[in-house]
Amino acid sequence: MEDLLNSRLAERLGPVAGFPGDAGYAERRQVWNATIDRFPAAIVAVRDQDDVRNAITTAVACGLKVCVRGGGHNIAGSAVADGALMIDMSSLRQIEIDTEHLIGRVGGGATWADFDAAAQAHGLAAPGGVVSSTGVAGLTLGGGFGWLARLHGLAVDNLLSAEIVLADGTVAVCSQDEHPDLFWALRGGGGNFGVVTEFTFRLHPVGPQVLFGPTFFALKDARRVLAAYAEHAPLLPRKACVWANLMTAPPVPVLPESVHGTKVLTLMQFHAEPADEAQADLQSLHGGAEPLGSALAPRPFTEAQGFLDAAYDFGARNYWRAHNHHTLTPSLIDLLVDLASGLPTPESELLICLLGGAVADVGENATAFPHRQIPFMTTPGVRWRDERDDPRMTGWLKDVSEQIAAHAVPGCYVNFIAEAEGNAPRAYGGNLARLAAIKRTYDPANLFRFNQNIAPGTHSAGECPPHSP
């Protein structure tokens, strides 16, 4: 049966299809998180939109589900699934920068490093993430936040249109004016609705120099600094964004050797202006504590975007959880600092992300991304190399997550969910029912299910009319 299926797939898909045992198959099925070890029935290295359409119609004809690899960075490994037809988008990296209209068009297989470099050649940028090897598609479809979010909003807030291949093989261009229901769903609903082959973003003047870098504090000062951070970070000018991280001190030149390998608090600081007043804006977060060292300095924006790439490189085993918070209470700060001493590997962390600013200017129902009024998100994460440590690492993280959850409010950022399924209510909140209605219109058979899946729901004709090819 497998040989018959492979023969049928090869006939329909041609030379772009790869099967188990073929050259390149083993490499293409690998994703960022090394705990993911799955075997698609075939991998289609698409070259253009027609290849995407052919892959989708072939999957339907052969009774296969579809998974889609953009950057392959998703923590839950949604890019690859056992027995599915995997669409590898990595060749669709076309980018066009329209400097007159401040618009960027980018292919569904591009990374943020690709897009940042092309836009920065003209002094422009769109809000993306904080690791530049992340795919544009996956980050955007989940909402997408990083250093520019407080200033210019989420990636989805800057998305002007998307060209998508649907479950029936037709192509739709969706925007506020065309297929507005689908456009709403794509902005935070993940990969539930089809394969986006091109995104069009609004661009903003950024850089080329920004102020960026880490400042390190001793763990004994962490409560003091985090108390100041909790109070002052939400009040920062929108040009500033600072994330806090309880972690193991890396062997970097700005830290004394005696500090290397000890537990520290790091403030990773971004300011869109490299001017002296930017330093003053950030000083309020220190709480009067003396830093152990700092690498905060004017840098090219592209350097800031790629600064953390090595710390989150491909090939390690990863497990995360994420929690929303209206505030960082003293009891939560105490808990996080106490937990920091038990971080199980040097690469593990207790991360605090800062949102607010322009993110909160948008209503919770204006896009599918619902977490608009959440200023802080904690993301405890473990990162390790030996699969024999899997139970110990995931067990530690789950225990820590349960403790942090007692200080959290409902909801979770879809791109930070490590479990492959079962978290749609947390991810989509009050927008889930509307998403289910749209899912039923555009993907009633749930072809695109390898994500935080939205099951097709029932709806009336008035809520969501059938789409036209």
N, C-alpha and C positions, 0 to 999 in steps of 0.2 A: 504493500500500500504506500509506503514512504517513497519507494522508487517511482511509482506511478504519479504521486503528487509532485515530486521533484521534476519529473519529465514534463508534466503539464505546466508547472510554474516556469520552467526554463523556456518552454515554447512560447508562452504568453509574454514573459518579461524580457527575454533576450539576454545579451551579455552583461547587463547591469545587475543581474541576480547572482548571488553567491550562496552556496549551500555548505552544511557541515563537511569539513574535510577540504574545502577549496582554499586556495591561497587568499589570505586577507580576511577570511571569515572569523577566525579566532580573535584577531585584533579589533575588528569592527564591532563585535559583540561586547567588548569591554567598555565599561563606563567609569565615571569618576570614582564612585564608591566601590571599593574592592570586595565588599561583602556580597555584591550582586553577581551571581554566577548563573546566567540563564542562557538558553539555547533556542533562538528563533528557528522556525522551519526554513526560512530563507531571509537573506538581507539584500535589499535593493538599494544600490548606490545610485540614487536618482541624479540625473544631469539637468533636468528642467521640469517645468510644470507638467508637461505631457507625460513624463516618466512617473510623476506622482499620481496623476490620474489613472494611468495604466496599472500602477501598483494597487491602487484602491479597488478598482473594478475587478482586478484579478483576485484579490483577497476575497471579495464578496463571492465571485464565481466559484472559488475553491473552498469556500466555507471557513476561511481563516479570519481571525481578528487581526488588528493592525496596531503596531506600536511605532513610535516616531522618535528618531534620535536627531536632536538639534546639536547642542553642545555636550550632551551626555552627562550633565552636572547634577541632575536631580538626585537628592539624597535617597529617595525610595527606588531609584533605578527604573523609572517609568519608561525610559527609552528602549528597554529590552524586555522581552517576555517569552517564556517557553512556548514553542509551537506556533508563534505568531509570525506574520509577515512584518519584518522590520524595515521601515523606510529610513534610510540614512541620508540626511539632508546636507551633509558636510560639504558637498560641492556647490550648493546654492548660496554663495557668499557675495553675490553682486551687491555693490553699494553705489548709490548716486547721491551726491550732495548738491542741492539747489540753493546756492548762496543768495540768489535774488529773493526767493520766497521763504528762506529759512526752513527748508524741508529736507529730510533725509530718507531715502528709500533703501531698504536693506533686505537681503535674502534671508529665507527662513533657516539657513544653515550657518549663518555668520555668528561669530562671537562678539562680545563687547569690545575686545581688543581690536578686532577688525574695524568695527564701527567707530570707536573712539579715535583711532588713528586717522581714518578718512575724514571725520568731521573736524578734528583738531587741526588738520592741515589748513582749515579756513577759520580757525578760532571759534569753532562751534561744538556743541555737545547736546546729547539728549540724556535725560536721567536714566541711569542704568543701575548696576549692582556695585559690589565692592571687590569682586574677584573677576578680572577681565577675561579669563578663560571660560566663563559662563556663557552659554548660548543666549543670544538675543531673544529667541522665540520662547524658551521655557520660562525665563525670568519675567518677560513681559506678560505672557498669558496668565501668570499667577498674580500679577499686580506690579511687582518690581520696584524695590526701593534701595537706595544707596546714599552716597554723599550729597547728591544734588536734590534729594527728595524734599527737604524742608524748604528749599528755594524755589524749585520748579515742579514739585509734585512727583507722583509715581510715574513709572514708564507708561502705564496705561492712560494716565492723564494727559500725556503728550502724544498718544497714538491718534493719528488722523484718519487712517484707513488701514484695512488689511485685505489681502487677496488670499482666499482660502479655497482649497479643494474639499468638497463635502463628501459625505458617505456614499452618495449616489454617483460620484465621479464628476459632477458639475462644478463649475468655478463661480464663486461669488466674490464681488468686491463690496465690502461692507464698510460703512461709515455712519455718521449721524444722519445722512440723507438716504443711504441705500442699505437695505436690510438692517435698520437700526436696532432691532431686537437682537440679532446675532452679534452686532458690534458691541452692544451692551454686555452680552454674555462673555465675549472674548476678553473683555477688560477685567480679568480676575477669575474667570471660570476655568482656567487651565486648558489642557488639551482635549477637552470633551467634545468638541464640535467639528473637528476636521483638521486638515494640515495646512497651516499658513505658509504660503510660499514667498510672500513679500509683505513687509510692514512699512508704513509711511509715518514718520515721526515729525513733530514740530521740534526745531532746533533752537538753541539759545546761545548767545555769546558767552563763552566760558574760557578763562585762562588767557594766554597759554600757561601762565604761572598761577599757582594757588599755594596757600599755606597748608602743609600736610605733614603728619608724622606722629609717632607715639611719644608719650611722656610716661615714665615709669615711676611708681611709688612703692615703698615697702609695704608688705602686708599689714604691718602694725599700724600703718596710717590709712588703711583701706576704708575703715568705717567713717573716718573723718572726711576723706575725699569723696566717698560715695554720698554722704549726707549733703555735701555742697553740690555735687553733681545732680542729685535728686531735686534740689531746690532751684538751681540756676540753669541747668541744661534746657528745660522747656522754654526759658525766657531768652535764650540766645538769639541774636539776629538770624534771620532766615538764611543768610549766607554761610552760617556755621552749622556743622553737624559733628557731634562727638559721640563715639561709642566707647563703653567701658568694658574691660575684660579682666577677670581674675584668671591668672594663667601662670605658667612657668617662665621665668625670665630667660630669654634667648641669649646666646653668646654674641652679643653685638658690641661694637666698640664704644658706644655711649654709656655702657654700664660697666662698673668695676668687675673684675673677674670674680671677686668674692660673692657677687650677687647672682652670677650665672647659675641657672638650675634651681634657684629659690623661687618661692611663690611671690608674685607681685600683682599689683593692680596697674593696668595700663589704660590710659586714655588715648584712644586713636582719634586724632583731631583733624578736622577739615575746615577750611575757611576759603571761600571763593575769592577773597582778596588777600594778596601777600603783604599787605601794608602793616605798619606798626600797630595800628588800632586793632587789627585782628588778634594780635597777641594779648592785648588788654581784654578783649571779649572773652578769651579762653581762660584767663588767669583766675576768674571767679570760681572756676570748677575745682581748683586745687584745695580749697578749704584751709589755706595757710600752711599746708604741709610742704615740706621740702622734697622735690623730686630726686630720685636716685640718678636720673639721667634723662635726656630728651633728644629725639631726632626730629623734632618739629622744625621745618624749614621750608622756604619757598621751593617749589618743585614744578616741573611741567605737569599739567593735568593728567596726561597719559601715564606718567610715572606714578602719580597718586592712585590711579585706577588699577595699576598692576602691582602695587606695593605688597599686597597680601597673597599674590598668586603662589609664591613658593610655599607659604604656610598652609595652603589648601591645594597642594598639587595632586595630580591623579595618582592612584595606586595604593592609597592607604584605605584602611577599613574605618568606616564612620558610622556613628549613630547619634542622632540629635533628638531633642524635644524643644518645643517653643511654647511660651506662655505670654499672655497679654496682661498689662498692668496699667491702671490709671495713675498710680504713683509708686515710687520706691519707698515703702514704709521703713521705719527703723528696724522693725522685726524682720522684714525681708532682707534688708542690708546685713543684719547680724547673721542670718541664715546663710546667705551667699558667702560671706567672709569665712564663716566656720566651715562650710563645705569646701572652700578652696584648698585647705590644707590636705584634703583627701583626694585631689585630682589624680587619677590613676596612671596617667602617662604624661610626659612632657608636652605632648601636642593637644591634650585635653584642655577644656576651657569652660568658664562660666561667663557668657557674653551678654551684654546689655546693649540693645539697639535703641537709638533715639529716633522718634518720628515727629509728628506734629508739624507746625508750620503750614506749608501749602498742602500737605496731605490732608489736613483737617479742614481745609477750605471746601472740600468736595463732600456732598451728602453721602450718607451710607448706602443709599439706594441709587445713586447716580451712575455707578458702575457696579459690576458684579463683586468687586473687592469691597468688603463691608467694614473693615477695621479702621475706620477713619478717625475715630476719637481716642485712639490708643497712643499715648505718648511714649510708652516704654514697652519693649519686648525682651524678655529674658530667653536666652537660647543656650542651655547647658549642652555640651557636646563632648563625646569621647572619640578619640582618634588613635588607632593602633595598627600594628602590622601583622601580627601572628594570629591566624584563625583559631588557634587553640584557646586564645583569650576571649573569644566571642561571648561566651556566657557571662564571664566576670565583668566585661566591659558594659554589655547591655544591661546586666543586672544592676550595676552601680548607677548607671544613668537613669534607669527607671525608678530606682529608689529616690534619687535626687529630684527627679521630676515630680514625683508625688509630693515631696516636701514643698517644692516651690509652688506647685499648683494650689496649695492651701492659701497662698497670698495673691492668686491671680484672679482675673475675671474671664468669663467665657470667651472662646474664640481662639483661632490659631491661624497663622499665615500659611497658606497652602504650600508654598515652596519650601517650608521648613519642616514638613511632616515626613518622618522617616518610614512610617508604616505604609505599605503599598495601598491599603484600602481601609474603609471604615470610618474615615474622619470627615466626610463631606459636611455633616451638620456643623462641626467646629470650624471648618474652613470657610464655608459660605454663609453661615448664620441665617439671618432673616431673608436673604436673597435666594435660598435654596429652592423654594417652590417655583419662583419665576424661572430659575435656571432649568429646573426639571421640565417645565412646559416648553421652553425653547429647545431643549435636548430632544424632546419627542418630535418636534417639527423637523429638525435638521439631522438627527441621528436616532431614529426610533428603534433600530435594532441594536443600538449600543455597540457599534463597530469600534468606536474609540473609547475603550473601557480601561486602558492601562494608564491610570491617573487617579487622583482623588475623585472617584467616579460619581457622576451625577446620573442616577437612574432615570430613564425617560418617564415623565409624569403625564397625567391627564390634564387637559385644559380645554377651555371653551374656545370657539372660533374667534371670539372677540379679543381674547388675550394674546394670541399669537398665530396669525394666519400662516398657512403653508407657504413655503418659499417657492419662488419660480426659478427654473433652471436658467 
